[in-house]
Amino acid sequence: MDLTPVKTAHLTRLADYTRTLYRAPELRKLFFELTLQCNERCFHCGSSCTAARGDELSCEEWLRIIDEVERDFGTERLQLCVTGGEPLLRRDLFDIMGHAHERGFRWGMTSNATLITPDVARRLAEVGMGTISVSIDGLRDTHDRLRGLSGGYDRAMEGIQNLIDVGAFHAIQVTTVVNHATIDQLDELFGVMDGLDIDSWRVIGLEPIGRALLRPDLMLTADDQRRLLSFIRERRREGYPLEYGCSHYLGMGYEAEVREWYWLCNAGVYTASIMANGDIGACLDIERRPETIQGNIRRDRLRDVWERRFELFRRDLSDSCEQCRACEHVRFCRGDAHHSWDYDQNRPMVCLRGTLF
């Protein structure tokens, strides 16, 4: 059955809706980058995390931010997403997010899980964590090599099991970043994930951001991209809770088949972030430069920044790229993702035209 007409109709409606979002964005996910300190050194880290910086927000500042966000945006539709670095390296994490829980916020976290002991898992439940995404980037030796921590795989898997044992979380997800050297492990890794009592497995390709820019040899080839997405599509058709990330427009062959819905870059229309030093931006994977930083929470109120700035993210990136404007897919792609946009050359660093469609 050819679903192209149906998908075209859906994508056309989404394109029209996107114009509405540009005019009237709705903050649904607010990321808290609690620290840049990390106990791993992942070669693909978009934020190049290693150690905490001297200008990171204090516990008192985060508590003030939570109160202010609750007053300005409410808690009904907004979810807080905690990330780092490794958030659990902040000893005051439970104080900060316990306060958010008391104020009525739903919240989730991204973690490498190496610090999640049974006690930590129970404490996370007590302060209201509902969801978590844990990074597993390959089989044991591969994972440890890519993330720069000997024994990291075993500790992460123990952390996942400790979370499962608590039985109090809405969703436990594993996220895997696949590169050219690890794509051959997909089938074996699927067997590992299938044996875990997790709620979903999120698989994404290596992106040209952060430290990964130093390893162009590990970027996915065209064949890798097709193989990855076909793998996800087939497993989903079998009923497995596997999904591709929100990274790119994929064309008619894969849109709405490797993730729940259609391509839309959420940066600045549904999503904002407060960085460890207080800078305000959209998606945390976006290159940090003057035009992408919209303010700083130490001097600006998030509501004012959300309502009066973010102009960069509320237009089609394709408007700045002649090649994109001339593409027949421009209405649906809109120039692709902000996190993989070359802001110096005004062009996408990743374009799957010619690869997938």
Disulfide bonds with the S-S distance in Angstrom:
none
